[in-house]
Amino acid sequence: MVTNGVEQDSKYALEAHDVNIYYGNFRAVKGVSLNVERQKITALIGPSGCGKSTVLRAFNRMNDLVPGSRLEGEIVFRGQNLYGPSVDAVEVRRRIGMVFQKPNPFPKSIYENIAYGPRINGWRGSKGEMDELVEQSLRGAAVWDDVKDKLKESGLSLSGGQQQRLCIARALAVEPEVILMDEPCSALDPISTLKIEELMFELRRQYTIVIVTHNMQQASRASDYTAFFLMDADRAGQLVEYGPTEQVFQNPTDERTEEYITGRFG
């Protein structure tokens, strides 16, 4: 992190402390506190409009790009408040990568999709080292065997599932510590969805993953921890329940969680 402070290790990958997020005068998220476990998959679930994507984007300051947005409270990464005055938001987004709902490859070759991020972050290695990084990133996203013979072809030529894995490889290329995924399977077919879930399990060995999903089966299948969000009377998103996925799905502590998971509302 580029700051004036000193990085510290922490038990958790990310910590949210009493976070409130505003768009202009509207409070979209109210009083959220949660600790994201290292090298685990954490799912954020809840009905549309409950603030889960807003919370996800707060973890790497993507909300900064929305005019009129502001955050109160703290989000801590390696002992530092990510919203401190000396923190470089671009560096935050390198360390905490993002994969979006719709696959969004750059209109460039497959190779250049991967090489672009390291280059704009000051890559100083040789062509051979870049070739190695591209291969490692594509292997890490389980898409190397699909594309190794067509690296000069457009990333847009791939299938939807391959494009999403290319986007994951692109995130891996800048060597993040945390990967945020905002409904990464919502535009994919069931087979591609399963491949992304299998990939998440592989990535968990090295990275912390936070995923927003509307798919209850996916959350129960593919996450270690689950956070359930709801809107309050003022339409602000609030955290209702957070814990190990098995507990949240099989023995929730809040009746509203059980009602949502079983489909009785939401």
N, C-alpha and C positions, 0 to 999 in steps of 0.2 A: 504494500500500500504506500502511495506517495503522500506522506504527511510529515508533520514536524515531530510527531510522537514516535514511540518505540513499539514495534509489534510485540504482542504477547500471545502465547499459546492459550487456548481455552478448551474446556471440556467439550463445548458445543461448537458446531460449525457456524451457526448464526444465532443471535439472540435478539428478540424483539421485546422491548420494554415499554409498556403503556403507549403503544403507537396509535396516533390519530392521524388520518390522512384526509386532506381537504382538496376539493376542486372548487376554487373560488370560495364562496361562503358555504358550500355544501360539504358536510362531513360524510365522506364515503366509508370510512373505517373508524371504529370507536374502541379505544382502550385495549388493543390487542397485545398480549404478552405470550410468547412461546419460545422455547429453545429447540433448535433443529439439531438433531443428533448427527454426529460425524459418520460418514460412510454408511449411511442408511438412506432409504427412500421414504420421504415424507409426502403424503398426499393431502392436498387441500380440497375439501369437498363442500358442497352446499348448493342451494338453488341459484339460478341466474341473478346477478345483481347484488350478491351478498358480500362482495368485497374480496373474494379469494384471489382473483387475478390482480387486483390492486395491491394486495399484500405481497404477492409473488414479485411484482415489478418493483416494489419498494426495496426488495432485498438486493437489487443491483442498480438502484436509482434510475430505472427506466421511466418512472413517473415524472422525473425532472423534465422530460421532453414534452410534457403536457402543459400548455400555458395555464397559469393560475393554480397549479398544484403545489401543495406544501405539506410537510410532515412535522408533527410534534411527537416527542418521545425519542427513543433511541433504537437504532438497529446496530448491533455490535458484531464485528468480524475481527477475529484475532486481537481482541482486547481494545479495539478502537470503534468509536461511533462513526458509521459510514457517512453520516450527515454532518460531521464536524467541519468547521470552516477551512481546514487545511487539507481535506481529503480530495483527491483527484477522481472525479466521477468516471473518467475514461479508464483509469486503472482499476476502479471497482468493477467495471464491466468486463475487463480482461480476466480478473480473478474469479468473478462470479458470472459464468456464461449463461446464455439464454437461447432456448429453442422455442419457436413460436407455433401457434395452432396450425397455420397453413404452411406447408413447406415453401420456403422462399429462397431457393438458390439464386445466387447472382447470375446475371446473363453473361456468364463467362464459362470457360472450360472447367471441367471437373477439377483439374489440377489447380487452376487459378482460384477456384472457390476456396480451396484449402490454403493456398499460399498467401492469399490476400491479407488475412488477419495478422499473421506473423510479420509481414512486410510493413504494414502500417504501424505496427508496434515496435519497429526498429530492428528487424531481423538483420543480423550481420554474418550469417553463415554462408557457406559455399552452395553452389548449385546442387552438388551431390548431397549435402546435408539437408537442403530443402526437399530434394527427392525423397530422402529417408523420412523426413517429417510428414510429408504428404502421405506416404505409404503407411506410416505408423498411425496417423490420424484416421485414415480410411479403414485400416484393420481394426482400430479401436472401436469404430462404429459399425463393424461387421458388414462393410459394403465393398471392401477391397476386391474380393473375388468377382463381384458383379461389374466392376469398372476398370480393372487393371489394364485392360486392352483398349480402353477408349478414354484415356485421361485428357486427350485434346478435344473431345467432344463436349458440347454444351451440357452443363448441369441440368438444364431444362429438358433435355432429351430423356431423362430417366423417368421411371414410374413414380407414382406418388410416394410409395413406401421407401423407394431408393432415394428420392429427393430428401425425405425427412432424415434418413440416415446420413446423407451427405451434409445436411445442416448440422447434425450432431457432430460429425467429423470436423466440420468447420469450427464448431465451438471448442472441440478438443485441441485443435491445432495451436491455440494460444495458451495452452497448459493452465486451464482454470483449476480451482479447488472445489468449486460448487457449480452444479449445472441446474438451472431452472428450466422447467418445461411447462408451457402453458397449453394444456389440452393437445399434446403432440400427436394424438392418434385420432382426433375427432374427424379428420378428413380422409382417414384411411380405411381400407377394407379389413375384415377380421384377421386374415392371414398376415397382412402387414402390421396390424396392431400387435399380434402375438410376437412378431419378430422384434418390434420396438420394446415390448415388455421383457423379452429375453435379453435384449441388449442392455436394458436398465440394470438387470441383475448382474451382468458382467461388469458394467461400469461402476457399480456400487463397491467393488473391491478397491477402487482407487479414488472415487469421487463421492461427494455428498450430492444427492439428487432431491429436488423439491418439485413436485408435479401437481398441477391443477387438473382435475378431471371431473366430468359430470357422470362418468361411468362407475357406478357403485361396484360392479363386478371387478373392474380394473383396479379400483382402490383396494378392495379386499384381497385381490390376487397379488398385486404387484408392489404393495407398500409395506414398510415396517411400522410406520407411525401414521396416524390420520388426525387431521384437524378439521372439525366441522364448524362451518360459519353459517350464520343467519342474519337477516336484517332485523333491526329493532323497530320500534314504533316510528322513529324518525327516519327510517330507511337507511340507517347507517349499518355497515357490516360489523358484526361482533363475533368473537370466538366463543362458541358454546361449549365445546369439549375437545380435548386433545389428549392422546395417549397411544399406547401400542395398538396397532390396527386390530388385532384379534380381540382385544378388550372392547374397543369402540364398537366393533360390529357385533360381537356376541354378548357383551355385558355392559352396555353404555350406562353412564351414571345419570344422564339427563334424558328425560322422557322425549324431548324434542328430537334428540339424536335418533332414538329408536323409531320414532314416527317417520323421519326422513328416510332412514336406511331401508325400512320396510315398505316404503312407498305410500304411506298414509297421508303425506302432504309433501309439497315442494315440487 
